[in-house]
Amino acid sequence: MAYVITDDCIACGTCINECPVEAISEGDIYKIDPDTCIDCGACASVCPTEAIHPE
């Protein structure tokens, strides 16, 4: 099950460096590619707004 980023995202960039498979893309609200995500949760653990959750 891939993780998703909600509208609570503030596009701070903290999660991008944590993703070991580069599944996160930048934008006004960041997005996680569900086909690339390995469900490790590394991004969710560093998100300052808790905007990242399992789908």
Secondary structure, 3 states (H helix, E strand, C coil): CCEEECCCCCCCCCCHHHCCCCCEECCCCCEECCCCCCCCCHHHHHCCCCCEEEC
